[in-house]
Amino acid sequence: MSKNADLHARRLAATPRGVGVLGDFFAERAENSHVWDIEGRRFIDFAAGIAVLNTGHRHPKLIAAVKSQLDAFTHTCYQVVPYEGYVRLAEKLNEIVPIAGAKKTAFFSTGAEAVENAIKVARAATGRSGVIAFSGAFHGRTMMGMALTGKVNPYKLNFGPMPADVFHAPFPIPMHGVSSADAIKALNMLFKADIDPKRVAAIILEPVQGEGGFYVAPQDFMAELRKICDEHGILLIADEIQTGFARTGKTFAMEHFNVKPDLMTMAKSLAGGFPLSALTGRAELMDAPAPGGMGGTYAGSPLAVAAALAVIEVIDEEKLNDRAARLGAALQEKLNSLRGTVPQIADVRGLGFMVAVEFNQAGSQEPDADFAKKVQTEALKRGLILLTCGVYSNVIRFLAPITIDDNTFAEALDILEAAMKA
C-alpha cells in the first residue's frame, strides 16, 4: 500500500511547483464533511475543494443522478448532439437567478471559462472593449481571468503582459480605510484619468470577495454601482462562482443586495464536485455573440449537468439556505467569543456560512500572515483542513459543506479553538 511520504516524493518529481498543494497527505475516500487519507487518518474538511462541496462529498442524490446518466451516455458534445439535461438545467437557472426579465444560460467547464465568456458577451453586446474589476478580486487563472484578478502574487507573477483595456478600482473595505464613498470616488476618477465610461463594456465584481478575503460588498456601494452602470450603459457582472448555491444563506449572494446584475457567472458548488460552470444573463445580451462564438468540447458535460440538477433539488429539499445561515451565525459567535484570548483576531465577518476571521499583530493594525499560517498548520495537525486568503494572506476562510452534521461541526469548532490558542 502507498504511503503519504512515498506519494509526496513522487508528486514533487512528476508535477510542477506552479501547482501549489496545501497537504502532504493523499485522499483515499470522502463522505459529506470527512476525508480519509491513504493511511486511514480522518480529516474534517473546512475547505470543501475550495467552495465546491456545499452539498458535501458524495451526496447520495448526486451519486444516483450521475450513475443514471452514466448508464445512458457520458459525452456527445452539446454543440454536436444536444441533450435534454443541458436545456433543463438552463431553464432552471433562468428561473432562479436574480436577473430581471427574460434570461438565457450557457454552460462551460470551469469558472474561468464562465468569466471569459461573460466578458465576450459584454463586449459583443455593447460594442465596447473596456472592463473594470476591483482590487483583491479573483476571477481565474486564464489570461483574461488574471488580468481581471486584483492580486499580483502569485496569480500574475511573471505572466505578463496582461490583456489590454482592463482597469482596477479599489474595493470598499472600511477596516482597511476604504469606504464606499472612497471606492465610488476612485471609480469616477478612473473615468476621468484612464477610460471614458462610454468605452466601458462591463464592471465585474464578487458580491463577497473570495480569494480577496471574504469582504462583503457594502449595500450602498452595490446600489451606487448599479446606478453608475445604468447611467453610462455599462453591464454589471456578478461573479457568484464562490458565493453561489446557498453558501451565503441565499441561493445567490446578490439576493442580499436588492440589486440585479445583467450577467452572472457560476461554477464551484453548481455541480457538487463535477466540472461545470454557467453564464446566465439577460436574453438579448446572451444572444449577442454569433453562433459558434461560445462553447467548448466538454462544456456542459452530461454527467456534471445531471449532478447540478440534483444539487438544486438538495438545496431546496434540505433547506440549505436556512442551514447556512444557522451554521454561519454559530461560527461567527464562536470566533467572536475567542477575541479575549486570541488578541490577533482583528475582524470576524461573512454572509451565511461564508465566514472569515482576519488576523493582525496583537495590539496593532499590521496584518499577521504568520499567525494565520500557524493556525492553519496547527489545525491540520489536529485533523481540520482550513484555507487562508486575503491580499495580505492574513485571513482564514471557512468553507465547510453546508450538509455537515452538528456533531462534526462542534468537533471542528473545538479543534479550531485549540489551534488558535496553541
FINU-231447 format. One record per residue (C-alpha): x, y, z; residue number from 1; residue in one letter. Coordinates in steps of 0.5 Angstrom, whole numbers, padded with zeros to 4 digits, always signed. Last residue first. Example, Ala and Ser with C-alpha at 12.3 -4.5 7.8 and 13.67 -1.06 7.14 Angstrom:
FINU-231447
> east|north|up|k|r
> +0027|-0002|+0014|2|S
> +0025|-0009|+0016|1|A
//
This chain:
FINU-231447
> east|north|up|k|r
> -0004|+0054|+0041|422|A
> -0010|+0058|+0043|421|K
> -0012|+0059|+0035|420|M
> -0011|+0051|+0034|419|A
> -0015|+0049|+0041|418|A
> -0021|+0054|+0038|417|E
> -0021|+0051|+0031|416|L
> -0020|+0044|+0034|415|I
> -0026|+0045|+0039|414|D
> -0030|+0049|+0033|413|L
> -0029|+0042|+0028|412|A
> -0032|+0038|+0034|411|E
> -0038|+0042|+0034|410|A
> -0039|+0042|+0027|409|F
> -0038|+0034|+0027|408|T
> -0043|+0033|+0032|407|N
> -0048|+0038|+0028|406|D
> -0047|+0034|+0022|405|D
> -0044|+0038|+0016|404|I
> -0049|+0039|+0010|403|T
> -0047|+0046|+0009|402|I
> -0040|+0043|+0007|401|P
> -0035|+0047|+0011|400|A
> -0032|+0053|+0007|399|L
> -0029|+0057|+0013|398|F
> -0024|+0063|+0011|397|R
> -0017|+0064|+0015|396|I
> -0015|+0071|+0013|395|V
> -0008|+0074|+0014|394|N
> -0005|+0073|+0007|393|S
> -0004|+0080|+0006|392|Y
> -0009|+0081|+0000|391|V
> -0013|+0076|+0003|390|G
> -0014|+0068|+0004|389|C
> -0012|+0062|+0008|388|T
> -0016|+0055|+0008|387|L
> -0017|+0050|+0013|386|L
> -0017|+0043|+0014|385|I
> -0018|+0040|+0021|384|L
> -0015|+0034|+0023|383|G
> -0011|+0036|+0029|382|R
> -0004|+0037|+0025|381|K
> -0009|+0041|+0020|380|L
> -0011|+0046|+0026|379|A
> -0004|+0047|+0028|378|E
> -0002|+0049|+0020|377|T
> -0008|+0053|+0019|376|Q
> -0007|+0057|+0026|375|V
> +0001|+0058|+0024|374|K
> -0001|+0060|+0017|373|K
> -0006|+0066|+0020|372|A
> -0001|+0068|+0025|371|F
> +0005|+0069|+0020|370|D
> +0000|+0073|+0016|369|A
> -0001|+0078|+0021|368|D
> -0003|+0084|+0018|367|P
> -0001|+0091|+0022|366|E
> -0006|+0095|+0025|365|Q
> -0003|+0094|+0032|364|S
> -0005|+0091|+0039|363|G
> -0003|+0084|+0037|362|A
> -0001|+0083|+0030|361|Q
> -0007|+0083|+0026|360|N
> -0011|+0077|+0024|359|F
> -0018|+0076|+0020|358|E
> -0023|+0071|+0021|357|V
> -0027|+0069|+0015|356|A
> -0035|+0067|+0014|355|V
> -0038|+0064|+0008|354|M
> -0044|+0060|+0012|353|F
> -0049|+0066|+0012|352|G
> -0045|+0072|+0010|351|L
> -0039|+0074|+0013|350|G
> -0035|+0077|+0018|349|R
> -0030|+0077|+0024|348|V
> -0025|+0082|+0025|347|D
> -0018|+0084|+0028|346|A
> -0017|+0077|+0032|345|I
> -0009|+0077|+0034|344|Q
> -0011|+0078|+0041|343|P
> -0013|+0071|+0042|342|V
> -0016|+0070|+0049|341|T
> -0021|+0076|+0049|340|G
> -0023|+0075|+0042|339|R
> -0025|+0068|+0043|338|L
> -0032|+0069|+0044|337|S
> -0032|+0073|+0037|336|N
> -0030|+0066|+0033|335|L
> -0035|+0062|+0037|334|K
> -0041|+0067|+0035|333|E
> -0038|+0068|+0028|332|Q
> -0039|+0060|+0027|331|L
> -0046|+0060|+0030|330|A
> -0048|+0065|+0026|329|A
> -0045|+0062|+0020|328|G
> -0048|+0055|+0022|327|L
> -0055|+0058|+0022|326|R
> -0055|+0062|+0016|325|A
> -0052|+0056|+0012|324|A
> -0058|+0052|+0015|323|R
> -0063|+0056|+0013|322|D
> -0060|+0057|+0006|321|N
> -0059|+0049|+0006|320|L
> -0067|+0048|+0006|319|K
> -0065|+0040|+0006|318|E
> -0071|+0040|+0000|317|E
> -0069|+0046|-0003|316|D
> -0061|+0046|-0003|315|I
> -0062|+0038|-0005|314|V
> -0066|+0040|-0011|313|E
> -0061|+0045|-0014|312|I
> -0055|+0040|-0013|311|V
> -0059|+0034|-0016|310|A
> -0060|+0039|-0023|309|L
> -0052|+0040|-0022|308|A
> -0050|+0033|-0022|307|A
> -0054|+0031|-0028|306|A
> -0051|+0037|-0031|305|V
> -0044|+0035|-0029|304|A
> -0045|+0028|-0032|303|L
> -0048|+0031|-0039|302|P
> -0042|+0035|-0039|301|S
> -0044|+0043|-0040|300|G
> -0038|+0045|-0044|299|A
> -0033|+0039|-0045|298|Y
> -0032|+0041|-0053|297|T
> -0033|+0048|-0051|296|G
> -0038|+0053|-0053|295|G
> -0039|+0061|-0055|294|M
> -0038|+0065|-0061|293|G
> -0040|+0059|-0065|292|G
> -0047|+0062|-0067|291|P
> -0045|+0070|-0067|290|A
> -0045|+0073|-0060|289|P
> -0050|+0078|-0058|288|A
> -0055|+0073|-0056|287|D
> -0053|+0073|-0049|286|M
> -0054|+0080|-0048|285|L
> -0062|+0080|-0051|284|E
> -0063|+0074|-0046|283|A
> -0061|+0078|-0040|282|R
> -0055|+0074|-0037|281|G
> -0053|+0067|-0034|280|T
> -0046|+0064|-0035|279|L
> -0045|+0057|-0032|278|A
> -0039|+0053|-0030|277|S
> -0039|+0045|-0029|276|L
> -0033|+0041|-0027|275|P
> -0036|+0035|-0022|274|F
> -0035|+0037|-0015|273|G
> -0042|+0039|-0013|272|G
> -0045|+0041|-0019|271|A
> -0046|+0049|-0018|270|L
> -0042|+0048|-0012|269|S
> -0036|+0051|-0016|268|K
> -0039|+0055|-0022|267|A
> -0043|+0061|-0023|266|M
> -0042|+0067|-0027|265|T
> -0048|+0072|-0027|264|M
> -0050|+0078|-0033|263|L
> -0054|+0084|-0032|262|D
> -0054|+0084|-0025|261|P
> -0060|+0086|-0020|260|K
> -0059|+0090|-0014|259|V
> -0063|+0088|-0008|258|N
> -0057|+0087|-0004|257|F
> -0058|+0080|+0000|256|H
> -0060|+0077|-0007|255|E
> -0054|+0078|-0010|254|M
> -0051|+0073|-0005|253|A
> -0054|+0067|-0009|252|F
> -0058|+0061|-0007|251|T
> -0059|+0065|+0000|250|K
> -0055|+0064|+0006|249|G
> -0049|+0066|+0004|248|T
> -0046|+0059|+0001|247|R
> -0053|+0057|-0001|246|A
> -0051|+0056|-0009|245|F
> -0047|+0062|-0010|244|G
> -0041|+0065|-0007|243|T
> -0035|+0062|-0010|242|Q
> -0037|+0063|-0017|241|I
> -0042|+0068|-0016|240|E
> -0038|+0073|-0020|239|D
> -0044|+0079|-0021|238|A
> -0043|+0082|-0028|237|I
> -0046|+0090|-0029|236|L
> -0046|+0092|-0036|235|L
> -0045|+0099|-0037|234|I
> -0050|+0104|-0041|233|G
> -0047|+0110|-0037|232|H
> -0052|+0112|-0033|231|E
> -0055|+0105|-0032|230|D
> -0048|+0102|-0030|229|C
> -0047|+0108|-0025|228|I
> -0054|+0107|-0021|227|K
> -0052|+0099|-0021|226|R
> -0045|+0101|-0018|225|L
> -0049|+0106|-0013|224|E
> -0053|+0101|-0010|223|A
> -0047|+0096|-0009|222|M
> -0044|+0101|-0005|221|F
> -0050|+0103|-0001|220|D
> -0050|+0095|+0001|219|Q
> -0043|+0095|+0003|218|P
> -0039|+0089|-0001|217|A
> -0038|+0083|+0004|216|V
> -0030|+0082|+0005|215|Y
> -0029|+0075|+0004|214|F
> -0021|+0076|+0004|213|G
> -0019|+0077|-0003|212|G
> -0019|+0070|-0005|211|E
> -0027|+0070|-0004|210|G
> -0030|+0077|-0005|209|Q
> -0037|+0078|-0003|208|V
> -0041|+0081|-0008|207|P
> -0036|+0079|-0013|206|E
> -0035|+0084|-0018|205|L
> -0035|+0086|-0026|204|I
> -0036|+0092|-0029|203|I
> -0037|+0092|-0036|202|A
> -0037|+0095|-0043|201|A
> -0033|+0101|-0041|200|V
> -0032|+0106|-0047|199|R
> -0038|+0110|-0045|198|K
> -0034|+0111|-0039|197|P
> -0028|+0114|-0042|196|D
> -0022|+0111|-0039|195|I
> -0016|+0113|-0035|194|D
> -0016|+0119|-0032|193|A
> -0023|+0122|-0032|192|K
> -0027|+0115|-0032|191|F
> -0022|+0112|-0027|190|L
> -0023|+0119|-0022|189|M
> -0030|+0116|-0022|188|N
> -0028|+0110|-0020|187|L
> -0024|+0113|-0014|186|A
> -0030|+0117|-0012|185|K
> -0034|+0111|-0012|184|I
> -0029|+0107|-0008|183|A
> -0028|+0113|-0003|182|D
> -0035|+0114|-0002|181|A
> -0036|+0106|+0000|180|S
> -0031|+0107|+0005|179|S
> -0023|+0105|+0004|178|V
> -0019|+0105|+0011|177|G
> -0017|+0098|+0011|176|H
> -0023|+0097|+0016|175|M
> -0028|+0100|+0011|174|P
> -0026|+0095|+0006|173|I
> -0029|+0098|-0001|172|P
> -0026|+0095|-0007|171|F
> -0021|+0100|-0010|170|P
> -0021|+0101|-0018|169|A
> -0018|+0096|-0023|168|H
> -0018|+0097|-0030|167|F
> -0017|+0092|-0036|166|V
> -0017|+0095|-0043|165|D
> -0011|+0091|-0045|164|A
> -0010|+0084|-0044|163|P
> -0004|+0082|-0039|162|M
> +0004|+0083|-0041|161|P
> +0005|+0079|-0037|160|G
> +0006|+0072|-0033|159|F
> +0012|+0073|-0029|158|N
> +0008|+0074|-0022|157|L
> +0000|+0075|-0024|156|K
> -0003|+0070|-0020|155|Y
> +0002|+0069|-0014|154|P
> +0003|+0075|-0012|153|N
> -0001|+0080|-0017|152|V
> -0008|+0081|-0013|151|K
> -0013|+0084|-0017|150|G
> -0016|+0079|-0022|149|T
> -0018|+0082|-0028|148|L
> -0012|+0081|-0032|147|A
> -0011|+0074|-0029|146|M
> -0018|+0072|-0031|145|G
> -0017|+0075|-0038|144|M
> -0010|+0071|-0039|143|M
> -0013|+0065|-0035|142|T
> -0012|+0064|-0028|141|R
> -0019|+0066|-0025|140|G
> -0023|+0072|-0023|139|H
> -0020|+0074|-0016|138|F
> -0021|+0081|-0014|137|A
> -0017|+0084|-0008|136|G
> -0017|+0091|-0012|135|S
> -0023|+0091|-0017|134|F
> -0025|+0090|-0024|133|A
> -0027|+0095|-0030|132|I
> -0027|+0092|-0037|131|V
> -0026|+0097|-0043|130|G
> -0028|+0094|-0050|129|S
> -0034|+0097|-0052|128|R
> -0039|+0094|-0058|127|G
> -0044|+0093|-0052|126|T
> -0047|+0086|-0054|125|A
> -0041|+0083|-0056|124|A
> -0036|+0086|-0051|123|R
> -0041|+0084|-0045|122|A
> -0042|+0077|-0048|121|V
> -0034|+0076|-0049|120|K
> -0033|+0079|-0042|119|I
> -0038|+0074|-0039|118|A
> -0035|+0069|-0044|117|N
> -0028|+0070|-0040|116|E
> -0031|+0069|-0033|115|V
> -0035|+0063|-0035|114|A
> -0029|+0060|-0038|113|E
> -0025|+0062|-0031|112|A
> -0030|+0059|-0027|111|G
> -0029|+0052|-0031|110|T
> -0033|+0047|-0035|109|S
> -0038|+0051|-0039|108|F
> -0045|+0052|-0040|107|F
> -0049|+0057|-0043|106|A
> -0056|+0061|-0040|105|T
> -0061|+0065|-0042|104|K
> -0066|+0070|-0039|103|K
> -0072|+0074|-0040|102|A
> -0073|+0080|-0035|101|G
> -0069|+0082|-0029|100|A
> -0063|+0078|-0026|99|I
> -0063|+0074|-0019|98|P
> -0062|+0067|-0022|97|V
> -0068|+0062|-0020|96|I
> -0072|+0061|-0027|95|E
> -0066|+0062|-0032|94|N
> -0062|+0057|-0027|93|L
> -0068|+0052|-0028|92|K
> -0069|+0053|-0036|91|E
> -0061|+0052|-0037|90|A
> -0061|+0046|-0033|89|L
> -0067|+0043|-0037|88|R
> -0063|+0045|-0043|87|V
> -0057|+0042|-0041|86|Y
> -0061|+0036|-0039|85|G
> -0065|+0035|-0045|84|E
> -0059|+0033|-0050|83|Y
> -0055|+0036|-0056|82|P
> -0051|+0033|-0061|81|V
> -0046|+0037|-0064|80|V
> -0045|+0043|-0060|79|Q
> -0047|+0039|-0054|78|Y
> -0041|+0035|-0054|77|C
> -0044|+0028|-0054|76|T
> -0041|+0025|-0048|75|H
> -0042|+0020|-0042|74|T
> -0049|+0017|-0044|73|F
> -0055|+0013|-0041|72|A
> -0052|+0009|-0036|71|D
> -0047|+0014|-0034|70|L
> -0053|+0019|-0033|69|Q
> -0056|+0014|-0028|68|S
> -0050|+0014|-0024|67|K
> -0049|+0021|-0024|66|V
> -0056|+0022|-0021|65|A
> -0055|+0017|-0016|64|A
> -0048|+0020|-0014|63|I
> -0052|+0027|-0013|62|L
> -0057|+0024|-0009|61|K
> -0053|+0021|-0005|60|P
> -0048|+0027|-0003|59|H
> -0041|+0024|-0005|58|R
> -0037|+0030|-0001|57|H
> -0042|+0035|+0002|56|G
> -0047|+0039|-0001|55|T
> -0043|+0046|-0001|54|N
> -0038|+0042|-0004|53|L
> -0034|+0046|-0009|52|V
> -0032|+0052|-0004|51|A
> -0025|+0051|-0005|50|I
> -0025|+0043|-0005|49|G
> -0029|+0043|+0001|48|A
> -0024|+0047|+0005|47|A
> -0027|+0046|+0012|46|F
> -0026|+0039|+0011|45|D
> -0026|+0035|+0018|44|I
> -0020|+0030|+0017|43|F
> -0019|+0022|+0018|42|R
> -0013|+0019|+0018|41|R
> -0013|+0012|+0015|40|G
> -0006|+0012|+0011|39|E
> -0009|+0013|+0004|38|I
> -0012|+0019|+0007|37|D
> -0019|+0020|+0010|36|W
> -0024|+0026|+0008|35|V
> -0030|+0028|+0012|34|H
> -0035|+0033|+0011|33|S
> -0040|+0029|+0007|32|N
> -0036|+0023|+0006|31|E
> -0029|+0022|+0003|30|A
> -0024|+0017|+0000|29|R
> -0017|+0016|-0001|28|E
> -0014|+0023|-0001|27|A
> -0007|+0024|+0000|26|F
> -0002|+0027|+0005|25|F
> +0003|+0033|+0004|24|D
> -0003|+0038|+0004|23|G
> -0003|+0045|+0001|22|L
> -0001|+0044|-0006|21|V
> +0001|+0049|-0011|20|G
> +0001|+0048|-0018|19|V
> +0007|+0052|-0020|18|G
> +0012|+0047|-0017|17|R
> +0011|+0043|-0023|16|P
> +0009|+0035|-0022|15|T
> +0013|+0029|-0023|14|A
> +0019|+0029|-0018|13|A
> +0015|+0033|-0013|12|L
> +0009|+0028|-0013|11|R
> +0013|+0022|-0013|10|R
> +0016|+0025|-0006|9|A
> +0009|+0026|-0004|8|H
> +0007|+0019|-0006|7|L
> +0012|+0016|-0002|6|D
> +0011|+0020|+0004|5|A
> +0004|+0019|+0004|4|N
> +0005|+0012|+0004|3|K
> +0003|+0007|-0002|2|S
> +0000|+0000|+0000|1|M
//
